[in-house]
Amino acid sequence: MHLLITLLQEVDIEQKLKDAPDDSYSIGVFIGTLLPFVVLVIIAYAIYRYNKNRIKD
């Protein structure tokens, strides 16, 4: 089931950039590609800090 969802969500970034209306679209694609990873890193760091401070107290 997970494989099916992954295949359906497959996005061809190069095709999106080729069909883009202008050059500023590439900045949005870059941010949109990077944003989920940045959010996950921030959440992981917040959980780490919370648990570290909880153990200290």
DSSP file (Angstrom, degrees, kcal/mol; ACC not computed):
  #  RESIDUE AA STRUCTURE BP1 BP2  ACC     N-H-->O    O-->H-N    N-H-->O    O-->H-N    TCO  KAPPA ALPHA  PHI   PSI    X-CA   Y-CA   Z-CA
    1    1 A M     >        0   0    0      0, 0.0     4,-2.0     0, 0.0     5,-0.2   0.000 360.0 360.0 360.0 -42.3    0.0    0.0    0.0
    2    2 A H  H  >  +     0   0    0      1,-0.2     4,-2.3     2,-0.2     5,-0.2   0.879 360.0  53.4 -64.1 -37.3    2.8    2.4    0.9
    3    3 A L  H  > S+     0   0    0      1,-0.2     4,-2.4     2,-0.2    -1,-0.2   0.896 107.1  51.9 -64.1 -39.9    4.5    1.7   -2.4
    4    4 A L  H  > S+     0   0    0      2,-0.2     4,-2.0     1,-0.2    -2,-0.2   0.913 110.3  47.6 -63.4 -43.3    1.3    2.6   -4.3
    5    5 A I  H  X S+     0   0    0     -4,-2.0     4,-1.7     2,-0.2    -1,-0.2   0.900 111.2  52.0 -64.7 -40.3    1.0    5.9   -2.5
    6    6 A T  H  < S+     0   0    0     -4,-2.3     4,-0.4     1,-0.2    -2,-0.2   0.912 109.8  48.5 -62.9 -42.6    4.7    6.6   -3.2
    7    7 A L  H >< S+     0   0    0     -4,-2.4     3,-0.7     1,-0.2    -1,-0.2   0.874 111.2  50.3 -66.1 -36.4    4.3    5.9   -6.9
    8    8 A L  H 3< S+     0   0    0     -4,-2.0    -1,-0.2     1,-0.2    -2,-0.2   0.812 112.0  47.6 -70.9 -29.3    1.2    8.1   -7.1
    9    9 A Q  T 3< S+     0   0    0     -4,-1.7    -1,-0.2    -5,-0.2    -2,-0.2   0.400  79.0 131.1 -92.7   2.7    2.9   11.0   -5.3
   10   10 A E    <   -     0   0    0     -3,-0.7     2,-0.5    -4,-0.4    -3,-0.1  -0.373  40.5-164.5 -58.6 125.0    6.0   10.8   -7.5
   11   11 A V        -     0   0    0     -2,-0.1     2,-1.0     4,-0.0     3,-0.1  -0.958  16.8-145.2-119.6 129.9    6.8   14.3   -8.7
   12   12 A D     >  -     0   0    0     -2,-0.5     4,-1.8     1,-0.2     5,-0.1  -0.807  15.7-174.7 -94.7 100.9    9.1   15.1  -11.6
   13   13 A I  H  > S+     0   0    0     -2,-1.0     4,-2.5     1,-0.2     5,-0.2   0.873  81.3  55.9 -66.5 -38.3   10.7   18.4  -10.5
   14   14 A E  H  > S+     0   0    0      1,-0.2     4,-1.9     2,-0.2    -1,-0.2   0.886 107.5  49.4 -63.2 -37.6   12.6   18.8  -13.8
   15   15 A Q  H  > S+     0   0    0      2,-0.2     4,-2.0     1,-0.2    -1,-0.2   0.897 109.7  51.9 -67.4 -39.6    9.3   18.6  -15.7
   16   16 A K  H  < S+     0   0    0     -4,-1.8     4,-0.3     1,-0.2    -2,-0.2   0.919 110.9  47.5 -61.1 -43.3    7.8   21.2  -13.4
   17   17 A L  H >< S+     0   0    0     -4,-2.5     3,-0.7     1,-0.2    -1,-0.2   0.857 110.4  52.3 -67.9 -33.9   10.7   23.6  -13.9
   18   18 A K  H 3< S+     0   0    0     -4,-1.9    -1,-0.2     1,-0.2    -2,-0.2   0.871 113.8  42.9 -68.7 -36.0   10.5   23.1  -17.7
   19   19 A D  T 3< S+     0   0    0     -4,-2.0    -1,-0.2    -5,-0.1    -2,-0.2   0.359  88.7 127.1 -89.5   5.1    6.8   23.9  -17.7
   20   20 A A    <   -     0   0    0     -3,-0.7    -3,-0.1    -4,-0.3     3,-0.1  -0.301  62.6-134.6 -66.9 145.2    7.2   26.8  -15.3
   21   21 A P  S    S-     0   0    0      0, 0.0     2,-0.3     0, 0.0    -1,-0.1   0.835  81.3  -8.8 -69.0 -32.5    5.7   30.2  -16.4
   22   22 A D  S >  S-     0   0    0      1,-0.0     3,-0.9    -5,-0.0     4,-0.3  -0.906  78.0 -90.3-153.8-179.1    8.9   32.1  -15.3
   23   23 A D  T >  S+     0   0    0     -2,-0.3     3,-1.2     1,-0.2     4,-0.5   0.755 113.1  67.9 -73.4 -25.2   12.2   31.7  -13.5
   24   24 A S  T >> S+     0   0    0      1,-0.3     4,-1.2     2,-0.2     3,-0.5   0.691  84.8  73.9 -70.8 -14.9   10.9   32.7  -10.0
   25   25 A Y  H <> S+     0   0    0     -3,-0.9     4,-2.1     1,-0.2    -1,-0.3   0.835  87.2  62.2 -63.5 -32.6    8.9   29.4  -10.0
   26   26 A S  H <> S+     0   0    0     -3,-1.2     4,-2.3    -4,-0.3    -1,-0.2   0.831  98.3  55.6 -65.2 -31.6   12.1   27.5   -9.4
   27   27 A I  H <> S+     0   0    0     -3,-0.5     4,-2.5    -4,-0.5    -1,-0.2   0.917 108.4  48.0 -65.7 -42.6   12.6   29.3   -6.1
   28   28 A G  H  X S+     0   0    0     -4,-1.2     4,-2.6     2,-0.2    -2,-0.2   0.878 111.1  50.2 -64.7 -39.0    9.1   28.1   -5.0
   29   29 A V  H  X S+     0   0    0     -4,-2.1     4,-1.8     2,-0.2    -1,-0.2   0.908 111.2  49.6 -66.0 -41.1    9.8   24.5   -6.1
   30   30 A F  H  X S+     0   0    0     -4,-2.3     4,-2.1     2,-0.2    -2,-0.2   0.933 113.9  44.5 -62.4 -46.8   13.1   24.6   -4.2
   31   31 A I  H  X S+     0   0    0     -4,-2.5     4,-2.7     1,-0.2    -2,-0.2   0.915 113.1  51.4 -65.1 -42.7   11.5   25.9   -1.0
   32   32 A G  H  < S+     0   0    0     -4,-2.6    -1,-0.2     1,-0.2    -2,-0.2   0.805 111.7  47.6 -65.2 -29.5    8.6   23.5   -1.3
   33   33 A T  H  < S+     0   0    0     -4,-1.8     4,-0.4    -5,-0.2    -1,-0.2   0.865 118.9  38.9 -76.8 -37.4   11.0   20.6   -1.7
   34   34 A L  H  X S+     0   0    0     -4,-2.1     4,-1.9    -5,-0.2     3,-0.5   0.776  98.7  77.1 -84.5 -28.9   13.2   21.6    1.2
   35   35 A L  H  X S+     0   0    0     -4,-2.7     4,-2.5     1,-0.2     5,-0.2   0.864  89.3  53.2 -57.6 -45.5   10.5   22.8    3.7
   36   36 A P  H  > S+     0   0    0      0, 0.0     4,-2.0     0, 0.0    -1,-0.2   0.892 110.9  48.1 -59.8 -37.0    9.2   19.3    4.8
   37   37 A F  H  > S+     0   0    0     -3,-0.5     4,-2.1    -4,-0.4    -2,-0.2   0.891 111.0  50.2 -69.5 -39.1   12.7   18.2    5.8
   38   38 A V  H  X S+     0   0    0     -4,-1.9     4,-2.2     2,-0.2    -1,-0.2   0.913 110.4  50.2 -64.6 -42.3   13.4   21.5    7.7
   39   39 A V  H  X S+     0   0    0     -4,-2.5     4,-2.4     1,-0.2    -2,-0.2   0.912 110.1  50.2 -63.4 -42.5   10.1   21.1    9.6
   40   40 A L  H  X S+     0   0    0     -4,-2.0     4,-2.5    -5,-0.2    -1,-0.2   0.890 110.2  50.2 -63.5 -38.7   11.0   17.5   10.5
   41   41 A V  H  X S+     0   0    0     -4,-2.1     4,-2.4     2,-0.2    -1,-0.2   0.905 110.7  49.3 -65.5 -41.0   14.4   18.6   11.8
   42   42 A I  H  X S+     0   0    0     -4,-2.2     4,-2.3     2,-0.2    -2,-0.2   0.909 112.1  48.1 -65.0 -42.1   12.9   21.4   13.9
   43   43 A I  H  X S+     0   0    0     -4,-2.4     4,-2.2     2,-0.2    -2,-0.2   0.919 112.0  49.6 -64.2 -43.3   10.4   19.0   15.4
   44   44 A A  H  X S+     0   0    0     -4,-2.5     4,-2.3     1,-0.2    -2,-0.2   0.905 111.7  48.5 -62.8 -41.4   13.1   16.4   16.1
   45   45 A Y  H  X S+     0   0    0     -4,-2.4     4,-2.8     2,-0.2    -1,-0.2   0.893 109.9  52.0 -66.3 -39.4   15.3   19.0   17.8
   46   46 A A  H  X S+     0   0    0     -4,-2.3     4,-2.3     2,-0.2    -2,-0.2   0.904 110.8  47.6 -64.1 -40.7   12.4   20.3   19.9
   47   47 A I  H  X S+     0   0    0     -4,-2.2     4,-2.5     2,-0.2     5,-0.2   0.905 111.9  51.0 -65.3 -41.1   11.6   16.7   21.1
   48   48 A Y  H  X S+     0   0    0     -4,-2.3     4,-2.5     2,-0.2    -2,-0.2   0.942 112.0  45.7 -60.6 -48.7   15.3   16.3   21.9
   49   49 A R  H  X S+     0   0    0     -4,-2.8     4,-2.5     2,-0.2     5,-0.2   0.897 112.2  51.9 -63.2 -40.5   15.5   19.5   23.9
   50   50 A Y  H  X S+     0   0    0     -4,-2.3     4,-2.0    -5,-0.2    -1,-0.2   0.937 113.4  43.3 -61.2 -47.6   12.3   18.7   25.8
   51   51 A N  H  X S+     0   0    0     -4,-2.5     4,-2.0     2,-0.2    -2,-0.2   0.871 112.9  52.6 -68.8 -35.9   13.5   15.2   26.8
   52   52 A K  H  X S+     0   0    0     -4,-2.5     4,-1.6    -5,-0.2    -2,-0.2   0.923 113.1  43.8 -64.4 -44.1   17.0   16.5   27.7
   53   53 A N  H  X S+     0   0    0     -4,-2.5     4,-1.6     1,-0.2    -2,-0.2   0.833 111.3  54.6 -70.3 -32.7   15.5   19.2   30.0
   54   54 A R  H  < S+     0   0    0     -4,-2.0    -1,-0.2    -5,-0.2    -2,-0.2   0.887 109.0  47.3 -68.4 -39.2   13.0   16.8   31.5
   55   55 A I  H  < S+     0   0    0     -4,-2.0    -1,-0.2     1,-0.2    -2,-0.2   0.869 109.6  54.9 -69.3 -36.2   15.7   14.3   32.5
   56   56 A K  H  <        0   0    0     -4,-1.6    -2,-0.2     1,-0.2    -1,-0.2   0.864 360.0 360.0 -65.9 -35.8   17.8   17.2   34.0
   57   57 A D     <        0   0    0     -4,-1.6    -1,-0.2    -5,-0.1    -2,-0.2   0.462 360.0 360.0 -80.5 360.0   15.0   18.3   36.2
